[in-house]
């Protein structure tokens, strides 16, 4: 939609409604053509009619032409104008509509959508800030203590990769080993920055007390390792368990505290997603799953989604297993 088209459509709607000629002013036009079925424009509309002066932010929504009475245009218009609905639910006010052009001019609601609200949520940022404080601790001040309790391993990354390789070589499908070898090669040029890792930093291990202070629990997997192990592990677990993508606000909070750029995090996410998913391969290959408490298996579906996202490889056996649990894979 161009500005002239918008102006013409709005004038036609107002004139149809009032029956008299109308002049208008529009400004601050923003076009959104990303919808699947509709074009949407937001702008400031001003006009005068007699003693009435209209000056408001509005939304013009043009629907894909559908001749039938059950069109998306007709359904949305009916709902928005329903008095029964408006008694219980807040919806935008409809100013004008045009049945011939499938157009609605409605109130623009000022505010933030719930995805913006959730993804900018203070708690997600605070979750990242707390991890930033952990990683900012100078380990040299208590390195001797770490050595005494085996928190420090020489080249933790190599140990981690070796353990993964020992797991994967037992699988009947050796495609997993090919993926791991390819992944391992990418780590040869990575510069590591070792910090104190919590090792199991997820939502259930951080309590916000009554004073809104974050308290971190369960340090039994603590270690000295690259900082991206903790970050990637938190992101992978957060999505696998809760289906939440909180990467942007968490990293925003983390970087606010550390003041450091995060490089090659996606490589660690690929590594941790490989680890997370391949732990479940014995189930997929026929091992007893009666000990699994969460019988929805949605957590496994999400682990597989992340695995495919980062490694670009799908496995028929995995998808057949998920299907047997009533779950269907969709790429993310």
Legacy VTK file of the C-alpha trace (Angstrom):
# vtk DataFile Version 3.0
C-alpha trace
ASCII
DATASET POLYDATA
POINTS 332 float
0.000 0.000 0.000
1.243 3.453 -0.953
0.388 6.678 0.838
-1.882 7.829 -1.997
-3.728 4.492 -1.932
-4.200 4.761 1.824
-5.487 8.305 1.554
-7.948 7.332 -1.187
-9.266 4.301 0.746
-9.790 6.276 3.949
-11.595 9.124 2.164
-13.900 6.634 0.420
-14.796 4.946 3.728
-15.550 8.218 5.506
-17.568 9.592 2.580
-19.590 6.360 2.298
-20.399 6.616 5.980
-21.210 10.348 6.076
-22.521 10.921 2.558
-20.533 14.140 2.164
-17.183 15.105 0.653
-14.256 14.817 3.049
-10.654 16.010 3.166
-8.134 14.351 5.484
-4.516 14.563 6.616
-2.377 11.493 7.208
1.153 11.403 8.614
3.736 9.046 10.118
2.721 6.186 7.832
4.240 2.773 8.564
3.513 -0.191 6.292
3.574 -3.803 7.452
3.325 -6.275 4.575
4.618 -9.268 6.540
1.228 -10.800 7.338
0.208 -13.975 5.532
-3.162 -12.656 4.356
-3.352 -8.929 5.027
-1.646 -5.609 4.447
-1.533 -3.328 7.465
-0.703 0.369 7.690
-0.500 2.504 10.817
-0.604 6.294 10.675
-1.966 9.461 12.271
-5.325 10.490 10.800
-6.801 13.980 11.154
-9.970 15.458 9.676
-12.745 17.886 10.551
-16.438 17.354 9.896
-18.695 20.111 11.153
-17.959 20.592 14.840
-16.257 17.193 15.085
-12.453 17.018 14.964
-10.853 13.595 14.639
-7.109 13.274 15.366
-5.881 9.799 16.320
-3.372 7.053 15.631
-5.151 4.423 13.533
-4.635 1.058 11.852
-5.819 0.365 8.311
-6.139 -3.340 7.636
-6.763 -4.561 4.076
-7.720 -8.222 3.827
-7.012 -10.563 0.949
-10.083 -10.549 -1.250
-12.449 -13.381 -0.336
-15.908 -13.296 -1.933
-17.611 -15.628 0.540
-19.512 -14.380 3.561
-17.292 -16.428 5.887
-14.191 -14.426 4.924
-11.483 -13.467 7.400
-12.557 -9.855 6.928
-16.159 -10.625 7.819
-15.242 -12.797 10.799
-12.887 -10.262 12.353
-15.258 -7.361 11.763
-18.139 -9.258 13.383
-16.057 -10.121 16.431
-14.630 -6.610 16.857
-18.112 -5.075 16.741
-19.714 -7.656 19.044
-21.161 -6.012 22.165
-21.263 -9.412 23.887
-17.499 -9.748 23.462
-16.735 -6.168 24.472
-18.385 -6.685 27.863
-15.562 -9.028 28.849
-12.617 -8.442 26.489
-10.828 -5.272 25.415
-10.583 -5.022 21.622
-9.740 -2.158 19.235
-12.556 0.207 18.317
-13.668 -0.006 14.661
-14.052 3.469 13.138
-14.999 2.528 9.574
-15.249 -0.534 7.344
-15.686 -1.136 3.626
-17.317 -4.418 2.606
-16.449 -3.971 -1.074
-12.727 -3.466 -0.512
-12.427 -5.693 2.594
-10.928 -2.863 4.657
-11.217 -1.950 8.338
-10.022 1.313 9.878
-9.579 0.784 13.594
-8.030 2.186 16.731
-4.285 1.768 17.190
-3.581 0.356 20.637
-0.561 1.955 22.290
1.569 -0.453 24.279
3.691 -3.578 23.878
2.673 -7.029 22.704
3.033 -9.875 25.173
6.051 -11.313 23.350
7.818 -7.961 23.783
6.730 -7.842 27.404
7.984 -11.341 28.141
11.226 -11.042 26.201
12.109 -7.745 27.865
11.017 -9.074 31.231
13.193 -7.970 34.116
13.489 -11.530 35.431
15.050 -12.835 32.182
17.584 -10.003 32.249
18.224 -10.584 35.941
18.742 -14.288 35.212
21.511 -13.282 32.803
22.927 -10.684 35.194
23.343 -13.243 37.980
25.293 -15.554 35.669
27.394 -12.553 34.666
28.292 -11.948 38.312
29.283 -15.619 38.686
31.505 -15.476 35.605
33.081 -12.198 36.727
34.560 -13.804 39.845
38.347 -13.826 39.594
39.177 -17.516 39.981
42.809 -16.914 40.954
41.735 -15.871 44.450
40.508 -19.363 45.296
42.118 -21.545 42.663
43.757 -23.735 45.322
40.317 -24.562 46.735
39.107 -25.530 43.268
42.070 -27.837 42.733
41.350 -29.601 46.020
37.808 -30.495 44.948
38.465 -31.243 41.268
36.718 -28.171 39.880
39.703 -27.528 37.667
40.410 -29.964 34.830
43.153 -29.453 32.299
41.452 -28.642 29.000
37.848 -29.255 30.024
36.718 -28.987 26.396
38.845 -31.973 25.346
37.546 -34.023 28.275
33.979 -33.085 27.356
34.437 -34.038 23.699
36.106 -37.334 24.656
33.159 -38.250 26.876
30.754 -37.450 24.043
32.777 -39.583 21.648
32.720 -42.521 24.074
28.939 -42.246 24.239
28.339 -41.899 20.511
30.589 -44.794 19.425
28.119 -47.174 21.088
25.233 -46.050 18.856
24.109 -48.283 16.010
23.813 -45.268 13.687
27.299 -43.858 13.089
25.935 -40.702 11.444
26.051 -39.221 14.931
29.815 -39.776 15.072
30.247 -38.030 11.714
28.363 -35.022 13.054
30.449 -34.987 16.225
33.712 -35.166 14.257
32.592 -32.267 12.075
31.641 -30.278 15.168
34.932 -31.063 16.909
36.921 -29.677 13.973
35.233 -26.296 14.379
36.574 -25.961 17.925
40.222 -26.044 16.847
40.277 -22.279 16.249
38.177 -21.246 19.261
39.852 -19.160 21.953
38.667 -20.175 25.417
38.105 -17.911 28.408
37.784 -19.962 31.571
35.531 -18.834 34.406
33.688 -20.368 37.318
30.785 -22.300 35.769
27.694 -23.120 37.803
27.258 -26.163 35.575
23.490 -26.474 35.988
22.229 -22.910 35.685
18.506 -23.043 34.894
15.252 -21.543 36.161
14.650 -24.173 38.847
18.040 -23.479 40.417
17.503 -19.745 40.879
14.993 -18.511 43.463
13.757 -14.927 43.574
13.254 -14.355 47.291
10.650 -12.118 48.922
13.047 -9.186 48.631
13.379 -9.771 44.847
16.950 -11.002 45.277
18.093 -13.938 43.142
19.475 -16.853 45.159
21.417 -19.537 43.254
21.059 -23.186 44.350
22.622 -26.566 43.472
26.299 -25.995 42.797
27.166 -29.697 42.607
28.197 -29.459 38.932
30.385 -26.368 39.378
33.663 -26.288 37.451
36.245 -24.075 35.827
35.490 -24.022 32.110
34.814 -21.727 29.187
32.053 -19.227 29.973
29.998 -20.320 26.961
29.365 -23.762 28.462
27.159 -22.177 31.125
25.452 -19.807 28.690
24.707 -22.452 26.064
23.585 -24.981 28.663
21.117 -22.491 30.172
19.655 -21.630 26.768
19.380 -25.265 25.650
17.751 -26.364 28.924
15.430 -23.362 28.992
14.006 -24.216 25.589
14.003 -27.993 26.111
12.143 -27.869 29.418
9.941 -24.816 29.094
9.731 -24.062 25.361
10.997 -20.522 26.018
13.398 -18.565 23.830
14.860 -15.983 26.225
18.269 -15.653 24.590
18.142 -11.940 23.796
17.141 -10.608 27.235
19.355 -13.076 29.080
22.433 -12.164 27.044
21.557 -8.490 27.428
21.626 -8.855 31.203
24.780 -10.975 31.081
26.729 -8.509 28.945
25.566 -5.598 31.068
27.503 -7.150 33.975
30.516 -8.642 32.195
31.013 -5.891 29.632
32.459 -8.506 27.271
31.463 -9.541 23.756
30.199 -13.087 23.353
31.814 -14.802 20.372
30.933 -18.137 18.747
28.147 -18.898 21.220
26.226 -20.750 18.488
29.030 -23.303 18.278
28.649 -24.081 21.971
24.865 -24.203 21.557
25.398 -26.765 18.797
27.665 -28.783 21.092
25.285 -28.658 24.057
22.274 -29.481 21.863
24.195 -32.510 20.542
24.940 -33.611 24.106
21.372 -32.996 25.279
19.723 -34.939 22.464
22.169 -37.842 22.194
21.664 -38.681 25.873
18.251 -39.918 24.735
19.402 -42.088 21.814
19.175 -45.311 23.900
15.437 -44.607 24.341
15.040 -44.052 20.613
16.911 -47.290 19.911
14.539 -49.303 22.109
15.616 -49.018 25.759
12.900 -49.111 28.420
11.434 -45.652 29.090
9.212 -46.529 32.075
11.486 -44.535 34.397
10.762 -41.268 32.547
8.573 -39.094 34.780
7.460 -36.539 32.181
5.416 -38.783 29.911
4.506 -35.960 27.527
7.964 -36.326 25.907
7.664 -32.724 24.699
11.053 -32.071 26.255
12.526 -34.700 23.929
10.788 -33.156 20.923
12.332 -29.789 21.808
15.774 -31.355 22.230
15.402 -32.852 18.766
14.208 -29.519 17.337
17.359 -27.835 18.631
19.539 -30.698 17.399
18.158 -30.362 13.859
18.406 -26.567 14.015
22.113 -26.611 14.833
23.222 -29.693 12.884
20.890 -29.695 9.874
20.389 -33.460 10.054
17.141 -35.361 10.617
16.873 -38.974 11.782
13.993 -41.240 10.801
14.218 -43.353 13.977
14.001 -40.277 16.183
10.929 -38.976 14.378
9.266 -42.401 14.450
9.844 -42.546 18.216
8.354 -39.065 18.678
5.406 -40.039 16.468
4.820 -43.088 18.690
4.409 -40.608 21.573
1.907 -38.534 19.594
4.434 -35.815 18.720
5.241 -34.294 15.347
8.486 -32.586 14.400
8.509 -29.053 12.986
11.762 -27.287 12.174
12.465 -24.133 14.198
LINES 1 333
332 0 1 2 3 4 5 6 7 8 9 10 11 12 13 14 15 16 17 18 19 20 21 22 23 24 25 26 27 28 29 30 31 32 33 34 35 36 37 38 39 40 41 42 43 44 45 46 47 48 49 50 51 52 53 54 55 56 57 58 59 60 61 62 63 64 65 66 67 68 69 70 71 72 73 74 75 76 77 78 79 80 81 82 83 84 85 86 87 88 89 90 91 92 93 94 95 96 97 98 99 100 101 102 103 104 105 106 107 108 109 110 111 112 113 114 115 116 117 118 119 120 121 122 123 124 125 126 127 128 129 130 131 132 133 134 135 136 137 138 139 140 141 142 143 144 145 146 147 148 149 150 151 152 153 154 155 156 157 158 159 160 161 162 163 164 165 166 167 168 169 170 171 172 173 174 175 176 177 178 179 180 181 182 183 184 185 186 187 188 189 190 191 192 193 194 195 196 197 198 199 200 201 202 203 204 205 206 207 208 209 210 211 212 213 214 215 216 217 218 219 220 221 222 223 224 225 226 227 228 229 230 231 232 233 234 235 236 237 238 239 240 241 242 243 244 245 246 247 248 249 250 251 252 253 254 255 256 257 258 259 260 261 262 263 264 265 266 267 268 269 270 271 272 273 274 275 276 277 278 279 280 281 282 283 284 285 286 287 288 289 290 291 292 293 294 295 296 297 298 299 300 301 302 303 304 305 306 307 308 309 310 311 312 313 314 315 316 317 318 319 320 321 322 323 324 325 326 327 328 329 330 331
